Amino acid sequence: MSTVSSGSLLHWPRTLFARLALILVVGLALAQTFSFLLTMRERDDSMTNMMMGYVEREVASSVALLDHLPAGERAQWLPRLARRSYTFILGPGVTGGPLDAALSERFARSIGEGIGKRYPLTVNAVPGDRERFQVHLQLSDGSPLTIDMRPMVGTPLSDWLPLVLVLQLIVLGACCWLAVRLATGPLKRLASAADTLGPDLKAERLSESGPEEVARAAKAFNAMQDRVSLYMTQRMQILAAITHDLQTPITRMRLRVDVMDDETTGAKLQQDLKEMESLVKEGVTYARTLHGTNEAPRRIDADALFESIVDDYLDAGQAVTLRGSIGGALMAPPQALKRVVGNLVDNAIKYAGAAEIDVATHGDGRAIISVLDRGPGIPDESLEAVFEPFVRLEGSRNRQTGGTGLGLAIARQLTLAMDASLTLHHRDGGGLEARLILKKAV
């Protein structure tokens, strides 16, 4: 059952627009087809009934006329009396079997009702032609007369009718396309607004005009965006206040530790206070990255930026190398990009003692910045979990190296704000690769 269901869905459109358009177009086309067939059937039946009445009267008049004409003049009147569905023959005609076609029987019965009372007649089918029969009778002077009938259903279609039907289908298809577009357009705009709603919560507001349902949905989305922005702002204010209030007691505690007589205990307390201060600062930094960054993207010389990062680490005595080049400009917020690369390099130095920055460009115009190390690495199941805040891995990362567990979380949030991607990968031979992919400037 599951195989059949999955196979049947292969040809089903994925978008709501295509599905609704397909349903409406196919439904209207089928309805128009059925309506056309029923109309043609009714038209044919009506025309057949009308033609039988017409034939009944015309044949009766024509036979009466031929009966009153002199025998020598009857032949020249035959072409004038002939019609599309029947002709007159001055002779016995052909013989055959009984009628076996319903339409022929109806026409024969109609002719019999018109002239059968005055002129005795016989009817037989013409061999080899199902819808053809002959009516045999004798005029007043004993001359044989044959009516050769070829019953026809309805009237032929006009040459312009197929063109009109095609134009109707085109108009119906255009109306369906317009209706579905109007119906799914608000959903598309809502999805686009939701996709562009980044950490800064500065997505373009939806227009609250249009049909009532659309206006209500847009108004609800805008209100939700305002509430989320308010909650984020309040959280930032709370974190900022906590940070400010913690700085003062931490500073006082450090001053008191400095004058302690027990140097061993004082050194431990100094380390604890330093970790507390780092945790507070990193926590506020992470909260700010959740709310986006106020730094606007601009064209930057990527190679110069990476060289300056490496020079700063070399000046600090760290083993950091740079390989490759972008060979062009990047469109990114420079300080945020520097912070991301710096966090990745700090992690590599912290757990491996050295780091290598490898930069390159992809054929599709993307810039790839990889920060490589030969540290203990990360288990496969934790490659994504380490981007969560305050996540530390006991087995693969040494707790003695310090840190708050927020470095990668901050880097991931800044990366999302830059519309880039950041992932971790294992290296051949051991170690870790942090891969940052950005779009190059056009």
N, C-alpha and C positions, 0 to 999 in steps of 0.2 A: 504493500500500500504506500509506504513512504517513497519507494522508487518512482511509482507512477505519479504521486503528488508532486515530487520535486521536478520530474521531467515535464509535467504539464505546465509548471510555472516558468519554464525556460523562455517561452514565447510571450509571457504576460509582461506588459510594460512595467517598469519600476516606479516611474513618477506618477503622482496622482493626476497631473495634467493629462498625460498620455492615456491613462486608464479611463478617465471620465470622457475624454474626447473620443476614444475608441468605442466606448459603450454607446454614447449618444449618436455618433455617426452610423455605426452598424445598426443600432435600433431604428433610427429614422430611415435609413436605406431599406431595411426590411419592411418597415411599415409602409413606405412608399411603394415598394415592389408589390406587396400584398394588395394595397389599395388599387394599384394600376391593374393587376390581374383581375380583381373583382369588378372593377369598372369596365374592363374590356369584356368580361363575361356577360355582365348586364347589358352592355352596349350590343354585343353580338346577339343575345337573346331578343332584345327589343327590335333590332334591325331584321332579324330572321322572321319574327312575327309580322312586322310591317311588310316585309317582302312577300310573305305568303299571301297576305291580303291583297297586295298589289298584283301579284301574279294571278291570283284568282280572278280579279276583275279584268286584267289585261288579256289573259288567255280567253276568257269568255267573250270579250269584245272582239278579239282577233278571229276566233272561230266563227262567230256570227257574221263578221264582215266577209270572210272567205266563203261562207255558205251562201251569201247573197250575191257574190260576184259571179260573173260568167266563168265557166271552166277555163277559157282561154286567157283570161286576165289574172288568174290567181297566182301564177308563177312570178309575175313581176311585182306582186305585192309582198312576197315572202321576205325579201331583205328589209323592207320597211317595218314589218311586224316582228322581226327578230330582236331579241334582247340579249343582254349579257349572260343570262342564265338559261335561256331556252331559244330554240329555233323551230320553224315549221317545215315539215317535209311532205310533199304531195306524193305519198306512196305508203306502202304497208310498213316500212321501217324494218327493224330486225327483231327477231324473236329472242326470248331469253327466259330465265327463271323468275321466281317471285322476288320481290324486294327484300333485302336483308339489312338495309341501312336505315337508321331511325330518321335521319333528316330527309331522305328520299320518301319514306313513308308519310311524313308530315306534308311534304309538298304535293305528293300524289293525292292525299286525302283532301287537301285544299282545292286542287284542280277538280277533283271529282265532285266536291260540293258546289263548284261554280258552274260546271257544264254537264255533269253526269246525269242530271234529270232529263235533259233534252236530247243529248247524244250518248247513247250507250258506248262505253269505253272499256278498254282493257289496259292493264299496266304490267310492264315487265322490266326487269333490270337488264342493262346492256352488259353482255359478257366481257370480262376483263377490266371493268371500271366500276368500282364499288359505288361511288357517288355519281352515278349516271343512270337514268332510266328513260323509257319512252312510253308515251300515252297514245294508244291507237283508237281511232274512232272513224265513223263514216258520216260524210256530209249528207244533206237532203237528197242529192242526186245520186248517192251511192258511191261517190269518189272517196277513196281512203285518204285519211289525213293523220300524220304522225307528229306528235309534239316531242321533240328531243330535249330533255331537261338535264341540266348540270347545276344542281342546287349549290348555292354559295352561302357561307356563313358570314353574316355581317357585311361590312364594307372594308376595303383595303385601308391600311394605315397611311397617314400622310407622311411625306418625306421629311417634314420638319419636326415630327413628333419625337424621334429619338434625340435630336438636338435639344429640344425643350426639356426632356427628361434629364439629360446630362447637365444642363444648366441648373435645373432644380436641385440636383444632387450637389453641385458646386456651391450653390447658395446655402443649402442646408449645412454643408460642411463648414463653410465660413461662419455661419451663425453659431454652430456648435463650438468652433474654435474660439470665437469671441466670448461666448457664454462661459466656457470652461476657463478661459484666461481671466475673465473678471472674477470668477469664483475662487480660483487658486492663486491669483496674484497676491492678495493679502497674506495668504499662508507663506508664500515665497518671501515676501518682505519681512514677515515676522521671523522666519527661520534665518534670513540674512542678518537681521538685527540681533538675534540671539547669538549667531556665530561671531559677530564683530564685537560683542559685549565682552571686552577683555578685563583684566584686573583693574584698569583705571576707571571702568564703568562710564566711559564717555562715548558710548555708541550713539549713533544718530537716532533721535526720537522718532517714533512712528507717527504719521499723520492720523489724527483722530476724526477724520471726516470719512464720508462714504456711507454705505449701508449700516443699519443699526448694529448688526452682529459684528461687522468689521470694526466699527468705531469702538464698540465695547471691548473687543479683544485688544485693540491698540491702546486704549486707555488703561486697561488692566496691566499690559506689559510696561507701559511708561510708569505707572504707579509702582509696580514691582521693582523696576530699575531705581526709582527714587528711594524706595525703602531700603533696598540693599546698599545703595550708596550711603544712606544715612547711618545704617548699622556699621558699615565699614569705617566711616568717619568717626563715629562714637568709639569704636574699638581702638582706632588710632589715638584718639585723644586720651583714652584711659591708659593705654600703654605708654604714651609719652609722659603722662602725669606720674605713673609708677616709676618710670625710668628716672625722671627728674628727682622724685622724692628719694629714690634709692641711692642716687649718686652722693648725696650729702652724708648719710650714715656710713656708707662704705669708705668715703674719704676720711671721716673721723676715726673709723676703726683702723685704717691703715696708719694714720698718724700715731695712734696709741700703740700699735704693734711696733712701730719704729723705736719706741722708748722702752720696750720690754727688756728685762735683764736676761731672760731665757732666750738665747739666740735660736736654738733649735726649734722651740715652739713658735717663736716669732716668724721664722722662715716658713713654717708650715701654714701659719695663719695668713702670711702674705700671699702664698700661693693660692689658698682658698679664696681670699678676697679678690685676687686677680681673675680667677675663674668666674666668680660671681659677677664681676664687672663686665667681663667678656660676654657672659651669658645674657646679661641685660642688654648690652649694645647689639648683640647679634639678634636677639629676639625682636627688638624694635626694627632692626633692618629688615628682617623677614616679614614683619607685619606691613612695613612700607612697600615691599615688593608685591605683597598680595593686593595692594591698592594701586598697583601700577607704578609708573615712573613719570615724573614731570619733565624729564629730559626728552626733547624732541629729536627724532632721527635726522641725520644730516650726512652728507657725503664726507667720508673720511679716507685718509690714506692708510689702508689697512696694514701695509708692510711697515710703514713708519711707526704705527701704533704698537705692533708686535715687537719691533726692535727696541722700542723704548721700554716695554715690559721686561724683556730679557735683560736689558742693560741695568734696570733697577735691581733685578735679582742678582746679577753678577756683582754689582756694587756691594750688595749685602753678603757676598760670599757664598751664594747658593749655586748649585750645579744645574743650570738651566741653559738649554741650547735651542736654537731656532733653525728650522730646515724648510726650504721651499719659499714660495712667494705667491701672493695673490695676483700681482701684475695689474692692478686696477683699483678702483674705489669701491667702498662698501657703503650702503645706506643703512646706518644704525646709530643709536645713541652712543657716543664714544665712551662716556664714563661707565654706562651699564655694561658695554662690551668688555671694557677693561676689568670691571669687577668680576664678570663671569670667568674670563680667562684666568684672572688672578686667583679666584677660588679654586679652580681646577688645578692650577700649578701648585698652590699651597697644599692641596690634598696629596698630589704626587710627591712633593718634597717630604711631607709629613710621614708618609707610609713607605716611601722607597728611597728617600734621600736625594733623589735627582728627578728632573723632569725634562721632557723634550717636546717642543711645540712644532708640529708639522702642519704647514698650511699649503693648500692647493685649491685649484678650481675644477669644477666638473663641467662636462660638455654642455649641460643644460643651463649654464650660467650661475650655478650656485658656488658659494665659497665654503670649503670644508676646513675647519680648524680642529686638529686633533692634539690632545695633550696626553703624552705617553709616559708610562712608568714601568718599572720592573719590580713592583711591590708584590705583596702576597695575593693580591687580587680579591675578587668578591665572588661568592657562590652564585650559580646561575639563577636560583630562585630569589636572590636578593638584588639583582641588577637594577630593578625598578623600585624596590622598597627603600633604597638608600636616599631617594629623592624626597621622601617624606620627612617632615621636621622632627628633630630630636631622635632620629634613628641611628644607632651605632651598632656595628657588628663586632661581637666579642671575639669570634674565632678568626676572622680575616683581618680585622683592624685592631691594633694595639691600643687599649684605653689609656695607657701611659703617655701616649702622644698628645693627649689633651684635646681641646676642641669642644664645641657645643652640639654638634650634630645638625647644624643649620647651614653649613657651607654649600652643600649640594642643593638643598631646598631653595636657598636664595638664588643660586645660579639657575635652577630650573624656572623659577618665577620670572626672573629677569629675561630669560630666553623666550618664554611665552609672550612677555610684553613686547619683545622685538619681532614677533611673528617668525621665530626660528625654532629649531629643534635641538635637543641635547639628549644624547643617549650614551650608555656605557657598553663596552665590548671587551671580551677577552683578547689578549694578544698571543700570537704564537710564541711559544717559549716561556710564557708566564708574564704576568703583569696585566695592566689595565689600560684601555684607551677610552678617553672621554671625547666624544665626537660632537662638535658643534657645527651645524649647517645653517648658513645664512644666504640670503639673496644678494647678488651683486647689484650695484647701482647701475641703472640704465643710462 
